[in-house]
C-alpha cells in the first residue's frame, strides 16, 4: 500500500479555540492555544496510507483481501457515479496523543481539550494534504477528487472505519484496532474518496460547480 508522509508546519490557533469553545472551554487564551499548537507540531509524526480498490456497484462491495460491504446510502450514491474509489487512513502518531492524555491525567483540562482540538484540526489538515497529493497523481490523466466521506459523518456508520483500516493494512503506519473496535491512535481518520475524469461522464459539470448537483465540497 502506498504510504504518504505529511508535513505539518502550522495549526490555526483560531480554529483550535473555536473547536475547544464548542466543548465548553471558556478560559482558554490565544497564548495557551499557541503553546499547545506548537507542541502538537513538534510531536506529530503525520503519516497516511491509501489505495485504490475495485468497487462492485451491484453488491456495494469493496473487493480486497477481506471484501466488505460499504454502508450508507449517501456514499453508495456517490460511488455509483465514481470512476476511481480510494480508501485512506491518516494519523499523527501515538506520541502526540500520549502528551494529550498526560494533560488530562494532570487534570489540566483546558490545555487537554485544546490539545485534543489541535490534534483533530491538524489531522484534518493532513487529510487535505493527502487529497492534494492524490490529485497531483491523477492530474496527468485528468482525474480529480470530487468527494470525500469519513465514517461517522453523513449516514456512513462509525464502525465502518474498522473495515477500512483492515482493508488498508494500516498497521504499517501504526494504526490498530482494539477488541472493542476502537482505533489506536484514537484520533486517526479514515475516509473514502472518489475521483472522476474532469469533464468526463460522471465528472464535473461543464458549466461549473454552481450548476452541479453533487455538492462535493459542502
N, C-alpha and C positions, 0 to 999 in steps of 0.2 A: 504494500500500500504506500502511495506517495506521502511523504512527511514534509510539512512546511514549518519552518521556524520563524515566528513573527518577530517584530521589532517594536517593543513598547518604549516610547520615549517620554510620553506626557499623558496625563489624565486630567480632564477638565474638572477643576475643583467645584465650579458652579453646578455641574451635573451631579457631582457626588453629594453636595449639600442638599440639592433638590430631592434626590432619591432618599437620603437619610431623613429629610424632613417628612417624607411620606411614611416613615416608620416612627413617627412621634418623637424625633430628636429635635429639641428646641434650644439646646445650649451649645451647639456646635459653632465654631468660629471658622472664618476662612483660613486662619493660620493653622488651626488643627487639621482642617481638610487638606491643606497643602503638605503638612508634615506626613499625614497618612498616605497621600498620593505618592510622595517621594519614596516612602517605604515600600509601597507596592511595586513601583517601577524598579526599585533596587532588587527586590526579592523574586520578582516574577521571572519565570522561565517559559515564555509562551511557545507552545508547540501545537501543531494540528496534524490530523491525518484525514485524507479524503480519498474517495474512489468512485468511479462511475460504475454503477450496477445496471444490469438489464432489468427493466420493469415490465411485467406481464399485465397489460391493461385488463385482460379478461378476468383474471383472478385477483387483481390488486396485490400481486406478489412481487417482491424483490428477489431475484434469483442470485443467490450467493452460496457459500458453503453451508450455511444454515438458512434456507429460504424462509421468509417471513411475510405475513400479510400486513400491509400498511393500513392503519385505522384513521378514520376521519374523512367525511365527505369533501371537505374543502381541499385537502391535499390530493385526494383522488381526482377531483375535477381538474386541478392544475396539471396533474400527471397525465391526464387524458390527452392534453394538447402539448406535451413536452417531448422534445426530441432527445435530450440528454439529461438523465437524472443522476445527481451526485449526492452522496451522503458524506457528512463531515462531522468531526469531533474536535473541539478546541479546549485547551486547558492552560492555565497559568502555572500549573505545578502545585505540589503539596506544601512547599516551604512557605509560600505567602499565606496559605490558609492556616498553617500552624501558627504563624505570627498573629493572625486574626483571632484564632481560638485562645491564644495566650492572653490577649487583652480581655476577653470575656471572663477567663478564669481569674484574672486580677480584678474583676468587677469594674473595669473601665469601660462601661457600656457605651458611652458616647463615642469614644475612639473605636471601639469594636464595631459598632454599627457603621461608622464612617468607613472603616477599612473594608467591611463586608460590601458596602455600597461601591467603594472604589474598585474592588475585585470584579464585581458584576459589570461595571461600566467598562473596565479595561478588557474583560473577556469579550464583551460585545464589540469593542474596537478591533480585537484580534480576529473575530469572525468576519467583520467587514474587510479587514486587511486580506484575509484568506480569499474572500469572494473576489476582491480586486485582482489577486494573483491568478485565480482561476480564469477570470475574464481575459487576462493577458494571454493565457494559454489558448483560449478559444478564439481570440481575435483574428489570428491569421486565416482561420476558416470561416470567419463571420459569425461566430457563436458568442452569445452573451447571456449572463444570468438574468432571468426575468422575475423570479420569485424565490422566496425562502420561507420555510416553515420550521419552527422549533417545537418539539413535543412539549405539551403543556400549554401551548398557545393555540388559538383557533379551536378546532374540535379534534385535534390530534392529542390523544391522552399522554400524560407524563410518562407512563410506563413504557411507551414506545422507545424512549431513549435507550433502554436496556438492549433492545434488539439491534438498534443502530450501532451501539458500542461493540456488540458481539460480531456484527457483520464486518465492521472495520478492523477487528482485532486490535482495538485501541489500547490494549495493554502495552503495546510497543511504545506508546507515548505516556505511559504511566496512569492510564485510566482503568480502574477496575470496578467491579460490581459486587456489592455486599450480598450476603444471603437474603437480606430483606429488599433486594433490588434497588438499592441506592447507589449513586455514582460516587466514587472516590477518585480524585478530589470532588467534593460536593458541588463546587461552582463550575465544573466542566459543562460545556454546552455541546449539544448535538443538533444537527439540522439536516434537512433535505432541501436541495436547491434544484431548480430546473433551468436548463439552458435551451435556447432555440436559435436557429439561424435568423439573424436580424433581417426582417423584411420578408422572410420565407413563410411558408404555410405554417400557421400556428405561432408565428413570431410577432414582432411588434407591428402595430398598426401603421400603414404607410403615412397616415395623416397625424401621427404623433400620439403621445400619452393621453392628451386631453380627450381624445375621441375613442380611447381604448377601454374595454370593459374589464380588463384583468386587474386593475388597481394593484400592480405588482409591488409598488414601493410604499403602500399605506401601512 
